[in-house]
Structure formats: C-alpha cells, structure tokens
Amino acid sequence: MKRLLYLTWDAPDAPYLEGLFFPIFEGLRRFGVETHVVQFSWSVEAFRARIAAEASRRALGYTCVAIPRRPLVAATALAITGGALRVSQLASRWRADAVMARSHLPAAIALASRRRAGPRLYWDSDGLMPDERVDFGGWSPRGPTYGAFRAIERTMVRSAEVVLTRTRGAAALLASRSARPGGAFRVVPNGRDPMLFSPGTDEERAALRRRLSVDDDAPLLVHSGSLGPQYEPASMFRVFSAVLRRAPRARLLLLTGALDEARRLAAATDLPPASVLFQRASPDEVPAFLQPCDAGFAFRRPTLSQRGVSPLKVAEYLLCGVPV
C-alpha cells in the first residue's frame, strides 16, 4: 500500500474536502493508495470534529492544523514555517511515499518541508489563485504579494514530478510561465460520483418542488454555490428577469452557503421577492435540490484566472439531468 500525504489550506466554510476530495481518496484505496489529509485553516474548532468524523468514516487519516490569520504577512510566514515542520514530522512518522499539495500556500509548505531523500512531490494546482486575486481580490499584478506567489508557483511547477490542472488552458499557461515541458502536466477536470448525483425519480422531484412551494409546471432555475463577482450574479438576475416576463410563475433557487450575500444581491434587483428562493444544503442534500430544476446557471466572467477553472456545479447539474 502506497501512502499519500495531501496538504490543503481552506476557509472554515469551504465544502470541497468533504464533498469532492474525500470520495476521491476513498476510491484510491482500490488502487493501493492510502491517504492522510493535512488541512490548514483558522477557526478550526468550528469544523474540526465534523471533518475528522467524516474522514474516519471513510477510513482516511486526517490532521487539522490551526494557523494564524493576522497580521497577514507575518501570519503567512509563520504558517509556512510551522506547517513545514509539521508536514516533515508527519511524513517521516507516517512513512509517506508522496506529498501532494493543493494550490499555492500548501505548495510553499511542501517546498519548505522537502528533504533530499524525502517523499515524491506532486502539485494539484487547482486553478490560478494569484491571478484570481488580481481579477477579483484587489491584488496588483506588479505588487510584491503577487510576485511572491508567482515565485512559489514557478518553483513548484519545476520541482513537482507531476502537476495536476483542471483545464488545458491552465496547463499551457503554467508550462509557459515556468519553462516546464507539457508532459509534466495532467488535466483532471472536476467531477462527481454518478452514484450520488442522478436525475432521481418523478416522485422525488415532485416532493422537492412541494417542499419549495414551486408549481409542478413552473420553470425552476438554479444557481448552486458561491456568489462572488466571478459568477456574474447581475447577469444571472437579468436572464431570470427575462424568463419571468415569459413565465411569471418561474422561480430561481439560490442554493448556497452564503445566504446573507444571496439575499443582499437579490434585494438589489427589481425581481419580485417571492420569485427567488434561498436554500442552504449539506453536500449530501445537494442532489435532491438539483433534481427538480429545469436549468442551471454556471456563468463565469472571462478573465485570465478563470481559464484555470473547471466548475464543479456543471458536473453536478448534468449528472442530475439539468441543462446548463
């Protein structure tokens, strides 16, 4: 059995570890790979017990490491230094064969923890994070923070045996930035388990519509996930407004953990309040809410960073029989 140490750095409310990566790691056991996840985050008490229980249920190793958040520069340097020591200890104690880092800060930790005869190094780049911060987070492309993260990116691409990207565009961009041959990259789009995401039965779809108080023959559109500027919420609301002019009983379901932001954005439109529905769902509940929908929104603003994105919601919609 090979042993993989997987490093990730997540916000407290990020759903990806439980909903996306844990099923992958559980499936890897069939291929002789045992995984131990090391999750760096702040406010860990809010989720540590829940995620640890889910990891145990799936027979996965799990370590949660609390990191400081402020002041930003000093906290990041401390997190990388302390994280590297923790990863080095875990890799040695667990006799890891490989370390895989997800995104840029875990990449910095993996690089800082690397030993000459240590585990093999892989990078799951999972998007173009520094460019996304330029596009949507106020970073300057000429600033020191962006430059530092680009240096991490370049070093990791050159050091890792294999680099995983979500799109061909991201692989091409990272290869050109780092002068690394394209053969080092593997394109792995986001996907979902068809045993969990499916169209469901007529009875299940009808029951969920009754729960949402949506007529059986009323168009039901859905946006699943976050509502940041990259998802073009204003464009989505304009399209839905046009749908309402054709079908006044239509409803828009905002299926998101950011309910306050969703309500704020909807309130700023001229849409009838009753036409927009707000719902939070656990990862296990998402398929049931998608199944009765007639179409799903998956807008993205066409910026450089979005060339590296493979929207998870597209796989979810399609597996549930929902046009995108």
Backbone hydrogen bonds, N-H to C=O, Kabsch-Sander energy under -0.5 kcal/mol:
donor,donor_aa,acceptor,acceptor_aa,energy
2,K,32,G,-3.0
4,L,2,K,-0.5
4,L,34,E,-3.1
5,L,98,A,-2.7
6,Y,4,L,-0.6
6,Y,36,H,-2.5
7,L,5,L,-0.5
7,L,100,M,-2.9
8,T,38,V,-2.4
10,D,40,F,-2.2
14,A,11,A,-1.8
19,G,15,P,-2.3
20,L,16,Y,-2.4
21,F,16,Y,-2.1
22,F,17,L,-2.7
24,I,20,L,-1.0
25,F,21,F,-2.8
26,E,22,F,-2.6
27,G,23,P,-2.0
28,L,24,I,-1.7
29,R,25,F,-0.7
29,R,26,E,-0.9
30,R,27,G,-1.4
31,F,28,L,-1.7
32,G,29,R,-1.7
33,V,28,L,-1.6
34,E,2,K,-3.4
36,H,4,L,-2.7
37,V,61,G,-2.6
38,V,6,Y,-3.2
39,Q,37,V,-0.6
39,Q,63,T,-2.8
40,F,8,T,-3.1
40,F,38,V,-0.6
41,S,65,V,-2.0
46,A,43,S,-1.6
47,F,44,V,-1.7
48,R,44,V,-2.9
51,I,47,F,-2.5
52,A,48,R,-2.5
53,A,49,A,-2.0
54,E,50,R,-1.9
55,A,51,I,-2.7
56,S,52,A,-2.3
57,R,53,A,-2.1
58,R,54,E,-1.4
59,A,56,S,-1.5
60,L,55,A,-2.9
61,G,35,T,-2.2
63,T,37,V,-2.6
65,V,39,Q,-3.0
66,A,64,C,-0.5
67,I,41,S,-2.0
75,A,71,P,-3.2
76,T,72,L,-2.6
77,A,73,V,-2.3
78,L,74,A,-2.4
79,A,75,A,-2.5
80,I,76,T,-2.4
81,T,77,A,-2.3
82,G,78,L,-2.9
83,G,79,A,-2.4
84,A,80,I,-2.3
85,L,81,T,-1.7
86,R,82,G,-2.1
87,V,83,G,-2.7
88,S,84,A,-2.5
89,Q,85,L,-2.1
90,L,86,R,-2.5
91,A,87,V,-3.0
92,S,88,S,-1.9
93,R,89,Q,-2.8
94,W,90,L,-2.9
95,R,91,A,-0.6
96,A,91,A,-2.1
97,D,3,R,-2.2
98,A,3,R,-1.7
99,V,120,R,-3.1
100,M,5,L,-2.8
101,A,122,Y,-1.8
102,R,7,L,-2.5
103,S,101,A,-0.6
103,S,124,D,-2.6
107,A,103,S,-0.9
108,A,104,H,-2.1
109,I,105,L,-2.1
110,A,106,P,-2.8
111,L,107,A,-2.7
112,A,108,A,-2.2
113,S,109,I,-1.5
114,R,110,A,-0.6
114,R,111,L,-0.9
118,G,115,R,-1.7
120,R,97,D,-2.4
122,Y,99,V,-2.6
123,W,162,V,-2.1
124,D,101,A,-3.1
125,S,123,W,-0.9
125,S,164,L,-1.9
126,D,164,L,-0.6
132,E,128,L,-2.1
133,R,129,M,-2.1
134,V,130,P,-1.5
135,D,131,D,-2.6
136,F,132,E,-2.7
137,G,133,R,-1.7
139,W,133,R,-1.8
143,G,140,S,-1.6
147,G,143,G,-2.0
148,A,144,P,-2.4
149,F,145,T,-2.1
150,R,146,Y,-2.2
151,A,147,G,-1.8
152,I,148,A,-2.0
153,E,149,F,-2.4
154,R,150,R,-2.6
155,T,151,A,-2.4
156,M,152,I,-2.6
157,V,153,E,-2.5
158,R,154,R,-1.8
159,S,155,T,-1.6
160,A,156,M,-2.6
161,E,121,L,-3.0
162,V,121,L,-0.6
163,V,184,A,-2.5
164,L,123,W,-3.3
165,T,186,R,-2.4
170,A,307,R,-0.6
171,A,167,T,-1.7
172,A,168,R,-2.5
173,L,169,G,-2.2
174,L,170,A,-2.7
175,A,171,A,-2.2
176,S,172,A,-2.0
177,R,173,L,-2.2
178,S,174,L,-1.8
179,A,175,A,-1.3
180,R,175,A,-1.2
184,A,181,P,-1.8
185,F,182,G,-1.7
186,R,163,V,-2.5
188,V,165,T,-3.6
188,V,186,R,-0.6
196,L,193,D,-1.9
197,F,193,D,-2.5
198,S,196,L,-0.7
205,R,201,T,-2.4
206,A,202,D,-2.4
207,A,203,E,-2.2
208,L,204,E,-1.9
209,R,205,R,-2.0
210,R,206,A,-2.1
211,R,207,A,-2.0
212,L,208,L,-1.8
213,S,209,R,-0.7
213,S,210,R,-0.8
214,V,209,R,-2.6
218,A,215,D,-1.4
221,L,219,P,-0.5
221,L,251,R,-2.8
222,V,295,A,-1.7
223,H,253,L,-2.6
224,S,297,F,-0.5
225,G,255,L,-3.0
231,Y,228,G,-1.8
232,E,229,P,-1.8
236,M,232,E,-2.0
237,F,233,P,-2.6
238,R,234,A,-2.0
239,V,235,S,-2.3
240,F,236,M,-2.5
241,S,237,F,-2.2
242,A,238,R,-1.8
243,V,239,V,-2.0
244,L,240,F,-2.4
245,R,241,S,-1.5
246,R,242,A,-1.0
246,R,243,V,-0.7
247,A,243,V,-2.9
250,A,247,A,-2.3
251,R,219,P,-2.5
252,L,275,S,-2.6
253,L,221,L,-3.2
253,L,251,R,-0.5
254,L,252,L,-0.6
254,L,277,L,-3.1
255,L,223,H,-2.6
255,L,253,L,-0.9
256,T,254,L,-1.0
256,T,279,Q,-1.9
259,L,257,G,-1.2
262,A,258,A,-2.3
263,R,259,L,-2.7
264,R,260,D,-2.1
265,L,261,E,-2.5
266,A,262,A,-2.4
267,A,263,R,-2.2
268,A,264,R,-1.0
269,T,266,A,-1.6
275,S,272,P,-2.2
276,V,273,P,-1.2
277,L,252,L,-3.3
279,Q,254,L,-2.3
285,E,282,S,-1.3
286,V,282,S,-1.2
289,F,285,E,-1.3
289,F,286,V,-0.5
290,L,286,V,-1.7
291,Q,287,P,-2.2
293,C,290,L,-2.0
294,D,220,L,-3.6
295,A,220,L,-1.0
296,G,323,P,-2.6
297,F,222,V,-3.0
301,R,230,Q,-2.1
303,T,301,R,-2.2
307,R,304,L,-1.7
308,G,305,S,-1.6
309,V,306,Q,-1.3
314,V,311,P,-0.9
315,A,311,P,-0.8
316,E,312,L,-1.9
317,Y,313,K,-3.2
318,L,314,V,-2.4
319,L,315,A,-2.4
320,C,316,E,-1.5
321,G,318,L,-1.7
322,V,317,Y,-2.9
